Amino acid sequence: MSYEQGIVPVKSELGVAAALEARRLAEKYGRDYLTCEDLTVILGLGINNVRHMINSEDFPVIEVGNRKVISVIAFAYWQVKKAI
């Protein structure tokens, strides 16, 4: 597969979409990590639903002490993967 032929692998397309979304979110929130409260605004969900989602097995969360934060790029990639 080559880019010259106009054929782009699916994983590459997901990565590009995730990178664009990550850049948009990082610029909007002015940081590279999101909090639970940020996700309630981004997703339009209640705090209990977001906490349940954060505690799920496949959600990309980082624990810093007792606090959980979400990398913008990891969240954007997770979001794009779930959309397909």
C-alpha positions as CSV (number, residue, x, y, z in Angstrom):
1,M,0.0,0.0,0.0
2,S,1.3,3.4,-0.8
3,Y,0.1,7.0,-0.2
4,E,0.9,7.8,-3.8
5,Q,-1.8,5.4,-5.0
6,G,-4.4,7.0,-2.6
7,I,-4.7,4.0,-0.4
8,V,-4.3,4.8,3.3
9,P,-4.6,2.0,5.9
10,V,-7.5,2.2,8.2
11,K,-5.4,2.4,11.3
12,S,-3.6,5.4,9.8
13,E,-7.0,7.1,9.1
14,L,-8.0,6.5,12.8
15,G,-4.7,8.0,14.0
16,V,-5.1,11.1,11.9
17,A,-8.7,11.6,13.1
18,A,-7.6,11.1,16.7
19,A,-4.7,13.5,16.3
20,L,-6.9,16.2,14.9
21,E,-9.4,15.7,17.7
22,A,-6.6,15.7,20.3
23,R,-5.3,18.9,19.0
24,R,-8.7,20.5,19.1
25,L,-9.3,19.4,22.7
26,A,-5.9,20.4,23.9
27,E,-6.2,23.9,22.4
28,K,-9.7,24.3,23.8
29,Y,-8.8,23.2,27.3
30,G,-5.3,24.5,27.3
31,R,-3.7,21.3,28.6
32,D,-2.8,17.7,27.6
33,Y,-4.7,15.9,30.3
34,L,-8.4,15.9,31.0
35,T,-10.4,15.5,34.3
36,C,-13.6,13.8,34.9
37,E,-15.3,17.2,35.0
38,D,-13.9,18.0,31.5
39,L,-15.3,14.7,30.1
40,T,-18.8,15.6,31.5
41,V,-18.7,18.7,29.3
42,I,-17.1,17.1,26.3
43,L,-19.5,14.1,26.2
44,G,-22.6,15.7,27.7
45,L,-22.9,12.9,30.2
46,G,-23.6,13.1,34.0
47,I,-20.7,12.7,36.4
48,N,-21.8,9.2,37.5
49,N,-21.9,8.0,33.9
50,V,-18.4,9.4,33.3
51,R,-17.0,7.9,36.5
52,H,-18.5,4.5,35.4
53,M,-16.9,4.9,32.0
54,I,-13.5,5.9,33.5
55,N,-13.5,2.8,35.7
56,S,-14.2,0.4,32.7
57,E,-11.5,-1.9,31.5
58,D,-10.8,-0.4,28.1
59,F,-10.8,3.3,29.0
60,P,-7.4,5.0,28.9
61,V,-7.0,6.4,32.3
62,I,-3.8,7.4,34.3
63,E,-3.8,7.3,38.0
64,V,-1.7,10.0,39.7
65,G,-2.0,9.3,43.5
66,N,-5.7,9.2,44.2
67,R,-6.6,11.2,41.1
68,K,-7.5,9.9,37.7
69,V,-6.6,11.9,34.6
70,I,-7.0,11.1,30.9
71,S,-4.5,11.9,28.2
72,V,-6.1,14.0,25.5
73,I,-4.5,11.9,22.7
74,A,-5.5,8.6,24.4
75,F,-9.0,9.8,24.9
76,A,-9.3,11.0,21.3
77,Y,-8.0,7.7,19.9
78,W,-10.4,5.8,22.2
79,Q,-13.3,8.0,21.1
80,V,-12.5,7.5,17.4
81,K,-12.1,3.8,17.8
82,K,-15.5,3.5,19.5
83,A,-17.2,5.5,16.7
84,I,-16.5,2.9,14.1
